[in-house]
Amino acid sequence: MFRSVLVANRGEIALRIIRALRELKIRSVAVYSEADRGSPHLEEADGAVAIGGPRSAESYLDMEAILAAAEKHECQAVHPGFGFLAENALFAALCHQAKVTFIGPPPAAIRRMGVKAAARETMRAAGLDPIPGSRGVVGSIEEASEAAGRIGYPVLPAFKEARMEAEKAFGDGSLYLERFVRGGRHIEFQILADVYGNAICLGERECSVQRNHQKLIEESPSPAISAELRAAMGAKVARAVARIGYVNAGTVEFLRDPEGNLYFMEMNTRLQVEHPVTEMVTGVDIVKEQIAIAANCPLSIRAEDVKVTGHAIEARINAEDPDAGFKPNPGKVERFDPPPAVDGVRVDTHVREGYVVPPFYDSMIAKLIVHGSDRAAAIDKLLEALDRFRIEGVKTTIPFHREVLSGEEFRSGRYDTGLVKRLLDAKGGSARG
């Protein structure tokens, strides 16, 4: 096992990783930007090092600074958390060159899954059906039209606009075509795989409550997946992951159409923000498993031992104003009084009274996760916990979470990715943005 690990992230996920390292009796070293000087995660770490200015490019995305920090503190490994460099194949490769273990998948796996067209074909060959679409890149409107006729309408994208947007955002205007699924649900399967070819699935999460593709509420298990389908798909996903030689934690994401078909969308080659709901229903500590896998230890749990018990729901609490188009609302937190973390209630946060939410990073300030005996009990418990969560000084998304959870569409379990838009439209668009 490692003696010392650098935590190359910030906020609640840095704290989450530091506490897992402490339980494993591994020394933790935190990094921080100028904006995070004095952040609570630095107090919990065994060591800390400044890596640059407040903006991400000056600090948390500075690969050289992070590797220099790892070398200075004699860290054998780096845990990237999520966001920032977590899915950066170049950073993973640089860690390898520096003889520092990257706690995540190999660079080749990150690279392969990071290109959506390549990921589709890789997973198709491994036995997972992607959303019906073109086989590879389409190079012209004519090719796109021919592919659309074969796939069936409606389809995405608008060719010229999509190419311009892709070139601007990613420096690569390559496009592929896929069928547009109306009324779809976003369902993802959590996997763990070790270096010995063992791969297991820890069930699925429903992530359909989202706005502009940003998840707001996640739950496990999905109310749209039966126990029989969960077992069958879990085994299928684990086989696919093992077949492609994937290692460490990852999430295989699917789109469920109204007919119940599950289509592969993409694979996230990292720890997910919503991993706690899976931990709550399975009892598996995903972060500890990540660290052990990276240290060449075999998985501590077998597929037949995975049991999904009860129901868990997570609400991402952001410093945003829902009535102003979810505009970020950085500033000083005058009061921060979360509900007690007892009886199936978990609060993952780096915030305390007096903390200043900086304007440079993601606006999430806490995750509130609950576990209940069944879905109805979990919803009621989460509503009660939200009622007891007191935050003053910055506006938060707590009122909007309560609206979603109290609504009949969510409570029925028969919702899809259009739920938030319908809710905002019903309010007259005042919170659209």
C-alpha angles and dihedrals in degrees: 000000000000120000096205134015129192114222104214098193143063143229126025096344091055089053091046092054094043091055092049089051091050091053088051089049091242121142113245127210118194128204125210142184125225088262091056097049104134094020113153093242090068091059093054096048122088090229138007137198132190113235106181151291129346099267119084094240089057096050128359093037094044101107095185093052092049094049090046089054090050091051093046092053095039094241116174093200145023124218110201097190108201130317122017107053099349094109098030110122092193092056091048089051092048090052089054092049090050090050091244117132114240107217096224139053125320117277092251092057092049090049094047095048093042093068105070098206091049091046091053092053093043092053093042088058089047092056105267119120114227125210105287106270148124120316098243131328122345111218104192144020088256092056090046091051092049091049092048091055090053096044098043131239144314097053140167138261134047092225106217096037093046093049092050092048093048092049091049096046102036107014088241123095096187111137138191128188129236136174116263110237114208117208093016127165125217110229125170133189120217115222137185123195131178133207091260095067096262115137130176137179121225096201129265140294128213111225102169096121097090142133121212087349091304112125118233105172129019131185141187130241102027114239087221096060124078122216090250093052091045091056094044096046093042091056092044093050092047090052091049092050092049091047093057092047096244118172132198129009122335143153125232108206127208139184114221114207124211090263091060099254115145114216124190112243107170146318124246108212096205147051112300126228088235097052092115094074089059091047090051095054098038104032090227117136100221096189093053090048090051091054093046093048090051088053088056094254118145120247111282093217133052125221092248090055095058110107126177108214126184123330134292131195130188127202117197107218111207131185091242137122109238091192091058099052093281090293112181112258108200120178144097119327104225094183130019115175113157123188115268113277095235138109098027096324119123127181118194109190145133094203129105135166110298094023114140114222105221121222094225103077144040111310097231110123101170146003118219113200128180135184125207138175089254139356096273091051091048092051092050092047092050092049090051092048091049089052089055095047108101119192123166133176096044131050116245141192093248094107091052092049089054091052092052095046093046094050121103093231094061095038091053091055090227099114136118140194091289093066097100094046091051091050093050092045089053089056090056097259094284091135099038107105 
